[in-house]
Amino acid sequence: MSMSKLSFEADGAIAVIRFDSPPVNSLGHEMRRALVDGIERANGEPGIEAIVLIGSGAGFSGGADIREFGTPKAAAPPDLLAVLREIESSPKPVIAAIGGVCMGGGLEMALACHYRVGTPGARIALPEVKLGLLPGAGGTQRLPRLLGVEPALNMIVSGATVASEKLRDSPLFDAFGDDLLETALSFARRVVAERRGPKRVRDLAIAMPNAEAYLQFARNTVKAVAGPYPAPLACVDAVAAATLLPFDEGLKRERELFIRLMLSPESAALRHVFQAERAASHIHDVPGDLPARPIRKVGVIGAGTMGGGITMSFINAGLPVVLLEMKQEALDRGLAAIRRNYQGALRKGTLNEATLAQRLALITPTLDDGLLRDVDLVIEAVFESMDVKRQVFEKLDAVVRPGAILASNTSALNLDTIANFTRRPQDVIGLHFFSPANVMRLLEVVRGAKTGKDVLATVMRLAKAIGKVAVVSGVCDGFIGNRMLARYGAAAHDLIMAGALPQQVDAALQEFGMAMGPFRVGDLAGLDIGWASRKRRAAEFPDRDFSNVADVLCEAGRFGQKTGAGWYRYESGSRQPIPDPQVGAIIEEYRRRKGVVAREVGAREIVERCIYALINEGARIVEDGTAQRASDIDLVYLNGYGFPAYRGGPMFYADQTGLGDIVRALRRIAAVPGADSAFWTPAPLLTRLAQQGKTFNEPKGSA
Ligand SMILES: NC(=O)c1ccc[n+]([C@@H]2O[C@H](COP(=O)([O-])OP(=O)(O)OC[C@H]3O[C@@H](n4cnc5c(N)ncnc54)[C@H](O)[C@@H]3O)[C@@H](O)[C@H]2O)c1
């Protein structure tokens, strides 16, 4: 009998089966076998009259074992449905004692038990929809029978976590108490004494007079918010089956819907992202248990756009920040901007004045760099110039205590050069936040040649604490995200040269799912930034051509939204881009000057060129080790660049599309006269994987 995942004890006539599979008693294969064995054993022992299932550690059970996803173990018998059948059909009453986490398959198991007792602080949810799925082990059939159709559907469609206190008086719980085991045991004794026997949720009738009308209403509401995802509507269909069909037929319907979702690209993408986020925090040569340096106090240098947002990220997590500026006006301006950024949350009521005051009190604004002496981490967000960075890092080296981490938020400067401005390059790291830094989840952690492993371990942990998705990048021009973006931007520009208009390119990419097309993004960020950098590079490399249609726009004073005109025009006070015939004329004239004859460019070609440019550069980034794994690149694009989550990121999208198709398309583009064939030639890694019939993200369990 495989009982290692749980313990079995008798307390008088009550068998107590306690799960012991940290961290969350997930329902992996061994656990499922042990559960069936445990139930059988309890039923076989003559002295036992009732069975209590109870968790340990973090709680009851967090549901399916994600490590088994996509492996044969996930479906190895007994599967979860079989386990629940065993529990439900037990002739001796089974009582679930619910504390801590009780989610997904864990909650479905509790619903298959005959009675449920709870304790305060338990977190109850069916979160499957967040992975593009629905609860596939009877959850959609049993929860409506127990809680009623509407509350059950709300939980299933939203995946939201509900506190057990909110449900204590609902039919979910037969008893509720502070001491969970005691509550369960005394309830079990009562069940035995009163000879109540098993009470099965499946036998409960759903009495809902207006079921059809309500379900139609629910369908309409859900459809309006589900976007491209099929799962929320499938949840409604499954609950409709619970309402309208006998239990076993409903269960069958739930299974069909579940399998269909499991095979959907949207769910595959969401599950990929879920796994990618877990993988990203592992650095191949940094042991997971390497002690981190304590970070109790942070210094931020520069209270501009980025410094302000970075400060907010830390104070939101309760960390005190010393905020250093050069001039009082700049400091005042920065602090005012921080306050202004909180106004929205105050208005919406997601933040109250008292909490805000507490947070703002964590900031020590100063012009005195001496106050940085005792910080544990300092992040500079000063002007993007090597001279300024040199001054700042030499100063930090002189002032900040030994052992503190010195970080730069630079977007484009060489981190190794910066690290060597100090006598402690092992303590220097890049922390590349994205704008607005208090909102964007992405944090590129730039690992210098000499960055210490414990420094990496520390910032990865810190990133989690401040709610960021951290991805490690090597040092290169643009790191992971902007290096790929440069290729994407060049592809978009090529399309303009070939005959497309900015609004066509943006529309095609937005139809693909990008949050915003590249030309709208350009207008938002300001075209003058790129213009200045092209001028700098042209001076640096006089024999290369950096020219761009945007140069002509800038020469005409069109810098984007801030000047009311860029790739589009804007009515005053509005951010709504309006296609502008003048831009069409500028582009036409520019093509003429370059001797280009415009042709028809279709939406499909636009998407192919721009997205495949990302993929091809992504392949090089994996191959040269700038990124540790393809899924890290996906996280960068999903969290920092508006790539649609339902496509799983550019590298996952490549896998789904088929690498062979991508290689063929790239070769076709590379062969077009005038194309930058050095770039468009498929990256060696991409070609190799395609030849071997492999993917960037190897499916789990195939190894
Ligand atoms: N703006 C973005 O979208 C973005 C995104 C990622 C990274 N970055 C990087 O972040 C850094 C800052 O960018 P920003 O947009 O916040 O610039 P910004 O011009 O808005 O702010 C820079 C601030 O630093 C202050 N400063 C300059 N030198 C200083 C010094 N020696 N000591 C103290 N304060 C000093 C300035 O007074 C100014 O307030 C740059 O390296 C930039 O490349 C910017």
The ligand as a Tripos MOL2 file, in Angstrom:
@<TRIPOS>MOLECULE
LIG
   44    48     1     0     0
SMALL
NO_CHARGES

@<TRIPOS>ATOM
      1 N1         11.5860   56.3150  -19.5590 N.am      1 LIG1
      2 C1         11.5320   55.0270  -19.8120 C.2       1 LIG1
      3 O1         10.5770   54.5250  -20.4060 O.2       1 LIG1
      4 C2         12.6370   54.1340  -19.3350 C.ar      1 LIG1
      5 C3         12.4220   52.7580  -19.2590 C.ar      1 LIG1
      6 C4         13.4130   51.9280  -18.7560 C.ar      1 LIG1
      7 C5         14.6080   52.4670  -18.3470 C.ar      1 LIG1
      8 N2         14.8250   53.8040  -18.4410 N.ar      1 LIG1
      9 C6         16.1140   54.3180  -17.9690 C.3       1 LIG1
     10 O2         15.9210   54.8940  -16.6990 O.3       1 LIG1
     11 C7         16.8210   55.9780  -16.4970 C.3       1 LIG1
     12 C8         16.0310   57.2140  -16.1440 C.3       1 LIG1
     13 O3         15.0960   57.4980  -17.1570 O.3       1 LIG1
     14 P1         13.8820   58.4900  -16.9290 P.3       1 LIG1
     15 O4         13.0040   58.3700  -18.1200 O.co2     1 LIG1
     16 O5         13.2980   58.2750  -15.5930 O.co2     1 LIG1
     17 O6         14.6160   59.9060  -16.9500 O.3       1 LIG1
     18 P2         14.1260   61.3150  -16.3620 P.3       1 LIG1
     19 O7         14.8330   62.3310  -17.1360 O.co2     1 LIG1
     20 O8         12.6330   61.3450  -16.2920 O.co2     1 LIG1
     21 O9         14.6620   61.3090  -14.8770 O.3       1 LIG1
     22 C9         16.0160   61.3750  -14.5350 C.3       1 LIG1
     23 C10        16.1110   62.0800  -13.1950 C.3       1 LIG1
     24 O10        17.4100   61.8610  -12.6520 O.3       1 LIG1
     25 C11        17.8340   63.0360  -12.0040 C.3       1 LIG1
     26 N3         19.2990   62.9870  -11.9510 N.ar      1 LIG1
     27 C12        20.1720   63.0870  -12.9650 C.ar      1 LIG1
     28 N4         21.4270   62.9620  -12.5010 N.ar      1 LIG1
     29 C13        21.3560   62.7760  -11.1720 C.ar      1 LIG1
     30 C14        22.3070   62.5950  -10.1380 C.ar      1 LIG1
     31 N5         23.6050   62.5590  -10.3960 N.pl3     1 LIG1
     32 N6         21.8640   62.4400   -8.8710 N.ar      1 LIG1
     33 C15        20.5570   62.4650   -8.6090 C.ar      1 LIG1
     34 N7         19.6110   62.6340   -9.5450 N.ar      1 LIG1
     35 C16        19.9990   62.7920  -10.8110 C.ar      1 LIG1
     36 C17        17.2820   64.1560  -12.8470 C.3       1 LIG1
     37 O11        17.1590   65.3520  -12.0950 O.3       1 LIG1
     38 C18        15.9350   63.5960  -13.2590 C.3       1 LIG1
     39 O12        14.9090   63.9650  -12.3650 O.3       1 LIG1
     40 C19        17.6210   56.0730  -17.7780 C.3       1 LIG1
     41 O13        18.8130   55.3530  -17.6280 O.3       1 LIG1
     42 C20        16.7220   55.4170  -18.7960 C.3       1 LIG1
     43 O14        17.4170   54.8870  -19.8880 O.3       1 LIG1
     44 C21        13.8560   54.6450  -18.9020 C.ar      1 LIG1
@<TRIPOS>BOND
     1     1     2 1
     2     2     3 2
     3     2     4 1
     4     4     5 ar
     5     4    44 ar
     6     5     6 ar
     7     6     7 ar
     8     7     8 ar
     9     8     9 1
    10     8    44 ar
    11     9    10 1
    12     9    42 1
    13    10    11 1
    14    11    12 1
    15    11    40 1
    16    12    13 1
    17    13    14 1
    18    14    15 2
    19    14    16 1
    20    14    17 1
    21    17    18 1
    22    18    19 2
    23    18    20 1
    24    18    21 1
    25    21    22 1
    26    22    23 1
    27    23    24 1
    28    23    38 1
    29    24    25 1
    30    25    26 1
    31    25    36 1
    32    26    27 ar
    33    26    35 ar
    34    27    28 ar
    35    28    29 ar
    36    29    30 ar
    37    29    35 ar
    38    30    31 1
    39    30    32 ar
    40    32    33 ar
    41    33    34 ar
    42    34    35 ar
    43    36    37 1
    44    36    38 1
    45    38    39 1
    46    40    41 1
    47    40    42 1
    48    42    43 1
@<TRIPOS>SUBSTRUCTURE
     1 LIG1         1 GROUP 0 **** ****
